[in-house]
Amino acid sequence: MDKSQLIKEVFDSVANRYDVMNDIMSLGMHRLWKDKVVNSMHFTKNSKVLDIAGGTGDIAIRIARKEPSAQVTICDINQNMLSRGRDKAINANQFNFNWVCANAESLPFEDLEFDYCTIAFGIRNVSSRKKALSEAYRVLKPNGKFICLEFAPMHYQNEIFAKFYDLYSFKVIPKIGSIVAKDRSSYEYLVKSIREFPTQAEFKIEIEEVGFKNVEFHNMSYGIVALHIGTK
Ligand SMILES: C[S@@+](CC[C@H](N)C(=O)[O-])C[C@H]1O[C@@H](n2cnc3c(N)ncnc32)[C@H](O)[C@@H]1O
């Protein structure tokens, strides 16, 4: 099966339980990681933000809370994830988001449209990172910021932590997936995809290769995840 079909099936299958799974699997940590994304953003009035692979809207809702004048577009390839997000946004009294079902590798937006492009836990899932990074670069205004939150393959310095992290990744997460989301294989995919993702330093080079400047990354939670930032 090609990657895009696999990803579609994964998120069709988990959309209903996606948010609760995130809370359980990360022991709530994903909320803090997502807060960091938005804390790193400095808005002016009516800033235009594109949240790529925005799924159920966690980043968008945080942005709107921080800067109510922000014009937020959420783009995701999966309609089920977007539908969950739309319901969640309405429950959070956010009615002004623009929801767009589209592929990160071929964004249906004009050049130079956005002040910020965010992507949280999405870049790992696209078929071509280069295409997705190039598209984010294209739609950003000059000096626009690209902000990417992603898991990192761990480089263990501490053997006990390494054992615990492997056990948790390979045994506990798929088990939680099978009980809570009734889908073990999607969570096996999650664990595998994290191990296959480039290191922070390798991914920094990929971001630079499409043209971003001043690229930096900040590890969080002992490097389980990293925040990557670049400027157009
Ligand atoms: C792990 S979820 C992250 C959702 C949200 N950003 C968050 O942090 O909770 C990954 C999302 O990427 C979306 N996705 C995967 N491939 C994509 C692509 N090529 N273009 C756009 N979205 C994609 C999936 O549909 C899914 O909603």
The ligand as a Gaussian input file, in Angstrom:
#p B3LYP/6-31G(d) Opt

LIG

0 1
 C       -0.852000      13.129000      14.067000
 S       -2.085000      14.086000      13.250000
 C       -1.736000      15.722000      13.826000
 C       -2.974000      16.578000      13.921000
 C       -2.764000      17.913000      14.609000
 N       -1.801000      18.734000      13.908000
 C       -2.317000      17.711000      16.038000
 O       -1.191000      18.080000      16.357000
 O       -3.095000      17.180000      16.840000
 C       -1.468000      14.116000      11.617000
 C       -2.423000      14.776000      10.630000
 O       -1.747000      14.907000       9.392000
 C       -2.714000      14.759000       8.373000
 N       -2.012000      14.480000       7.118000
 C       -1.302000      13.379000       6.793000
 N       -0.776000      13.494000       5.561000
 C       -1.148000      14.722000       5.111000
 C       -0.906000      15.426000       3.916000
 N       -0.184000      14.899000       2.916000
 N       -1.444000      16.650000       3.782000
 C       -2.192000      17.198000       4.757000
 N       -2.452000      16.570000       5.926000
 C       -1.939000      15.347000       6.100000
 C       -3.573000      13.612000       8.874000
 O       -4.792000      13.537000       8.195000
 C       -3.690000      13.985000      10.351000
 O       -4.811000      14.787000      10.597000

